């Protein structure tokens, strides 16, 4: 009895403790059921957690699951924010640990977004596991539950910078606020940056990007990327431009003294190519040329001394005397004495005997023989001269009989119709169609196809309105309908050029060798981009050579008995026009005037442009500068208006103007597929250091005037074009331009570090730059014996077009092969006055206008003439003119100023005639005749 009492007391104490803990659990959750159903009945160990709940994030509206596992555990419950979770919300699983024989219990609960949002407390929403065993309870760590998010806007976007080469670049980035905190990644030109692969770049310092020493290859567009488990965010792109300030090369050797005698000067020079300024870097400061005075010893020309005495008479009956060139002797590069230093003559006055004959007899026989030879030679020359003269007279008479106008009957070939050869005769400065004049030059060509112009008044047309009635000396045989063949009025008068289809500027493929070819060195470096001439009532054409800019003044635009001095100029400095927003300048800024003059009919101004004209990707406008210096929009190219007309060809825009002024073409890209056509060229020259060779790559607008400026600049620097320029299609997709030099022979040449690949920002190329040099490379040869350079220059737009220029040249100027450039054929004729400025003769033009200006019964008027010449819009402009056909022909003259393509006009008239011959006419059937081309 005595030993049982203590054991009973201990059991009662344990039971009391269990009741107390169970009562506290019930009080903690009034709505919950009884938590443990059985009380501890035997001694054991405290619960040990094998898995505790982890911190979690709720993404959007998806609930999260919290788990915990303990051993030994009779019960496990979750407590969130100090309150017990209802027993029904628990998912429990019980197992037995085979190694220890203890019970393992695992419990999980779901936490929703609504539960977290409804909680308002001083700390985050948290949950904790409580496990029971026979000895008591154990608590797990608190696991926080948060709603994940990421704001849209960056707290700090990186800013663009311009830094010198080898300078430090620091780009700051503060990502948007988010839970969990966003991780930052940097992109360069849309490619991730891995700082582990480049020791020069550090991205670990508080999300900032640090480039310790800037290189040319570090130029580009940088973007900060922030991301967490919810979303990703992009910052604004920051453009980094690494520029190179120019550095002077070594001085050349002093030149020789510029004067051969006395006081003069000698000089030495250096160039700003070590390195050359790049990406807007500063040009070298200081003088590029040094001069010093020098003194040269004057040259002394030699002079003869007096003759010596005659020598004793020799057995050959001669004696000698000599003189020396020593009074004075030549020195310092002076000339040597002229004449002989020794003289001999007969010393016996002809009495000396040779071969048993007196000497004077031998000499007389030789003289007689020489006289006979001279006589026979003279007679032969006279006979030959008479024969040549007779032959020349015969050929001249034959040639005279072949001049004039031929009328060839080819009815067997043309199905009964006549075909005529019109010989274009140029005499003096006039272009004539007259067989009675003696020509200096004849050029003829025959059109084999007839033109059929049929009207209810055919007979009247044949007698009064025929296109060829003014040509009285040409007999035209007409059958039942008006059918003639149009001759080609294309004599080689000043200002006329070989015909052909229009070609892009600078194209060198498919050209005939007969075309005019001129070397880049022939383009004058002092050429002014301005032309001026005096024009009268007959009109004319004014061009700026090698630029593609021209102005056509029609016949009658200037009043009779008046003369206007008209100028045409291109702005050489940076244009005063500042495009707004995404707009860009597509061609040169052109001025014509004086502005106060008002022509009576529209003048045709042609301006080259560099846009790949596609109305789906470009919106092109014409702007004019006012007298106050402001720019105003005249019209859109696609606009309908009666004040102005614009016709956009692939490489030029032709504008019909009623007033002079300053004009420019502006383009607004409508999509990333808008293309700006650029001309890519590479020039090279030997550096002052004889082992270095410099390559300069240009990328300019595909207009003649832009490339001419590059040529002029290179001539001043001694540069040589190394490869034919090529066309690059540069898209408006904000991707930069990359220039690199490839395939450099490794054992002969080496390229200087950090210059093999260079990038140019998109904005500098797209908007143009007053300094067109885009890339400069310096190559060094290992030995002076290396004279040949072979490499490839790659110019490409990232995610765009690429052009390869294959360079193969000699670094020695004497061995270098010149690359030629096809200049415009108008380079020799800046001004053409009167009829010789037009391809269509005046008389033919008048008859065409008389035929098409008056509306016909079948619609045969100027509208069909416009349609056949690819003019299909804004016809209201032509309708407002006094002679719509004349304005259409003026536009044709402007479009075909380089090729003089009369074929296209003849074909258009032929198609109009054939169309109307096929139209039925029930009113006057007796006038209709079939317009057949059988047999042609």
Secondary structure, 3 states (H helix, E strand, C coil): CHHHHHHHHHHHHHHHHHHHHHHHHHHHCCCCCCCCCCCCCCCCCCCEEEECCCCEEECCCCCEEEEEEEECCCEEEEEECCEECCHHHCEEEEEECCCCCCEEEEEEEEECHHHHHHCCCCCCEEEEEEEECCCCEEECCCEEEEECEECCCCCECCCCEEEECCCCEEECCECCCEECCCEEEEEECCEECCCCCCCCEECCCCCCEEECCCCHHHCEEEEEEEECCCCEEECCCEEEEEEECCCCCCCCCCCCCCCCCEEEEEEEECCCECCECECCCCCCCCCCEEEEEEEECCCECCCCCCCCCCCCCCCCCEEEEECCCCCCCCECCCCCCCCCCEEEEECCCCCCEECCEEHHHHHHHHHHHHHHHHHHHHHHHHHHHHHHHHHHHHHHHHHHHCCCCCEECCHHHHCCCCEECEEEEEECCEEECCCCCCCCEEEEECCCCCEECCCCCHHHHHHHHCCCCCCCCCCCCCCCCCEECCCCCCCCCCCCCCCCCCCCCCCCCCCCCCCCCEEHHHCCCCCCCEEEEEECCCCEEEEECCCCEEEEECCCCCCCCCCEEEEEEECCCCCCCCCCCCEEECCCCEEEECCCCCCCCCEEEEEECCECCCCCCEEEEEEEECCCCCEEEEEECCCCCCCCEEEECCCEEEEEECCCEEEEEEEEECCCCCEEEEEEEEEEEECCCCCEEEEEEEEEECCHHHHHHHHHHHHHHCCEECCCCEEEEEECCCCCEEEEEECCCCCCEEECCCCCEEEECHHHHHCCCCCCEEEEEEEEECCCCCCEEEEEEEEEECCCCEEEEEEEEECCHHHCCCCEECCCHHHHCCEEEHHHHCCCCHHHHHHHHHHHHCCCCCCCCHHHHHHHCCCCCCHHHHHCCCCHHHHHHHHHHHHCCCCCCHHHHHHHHHHHHHHHHCCCCCCCHHHCCCCCCCCC
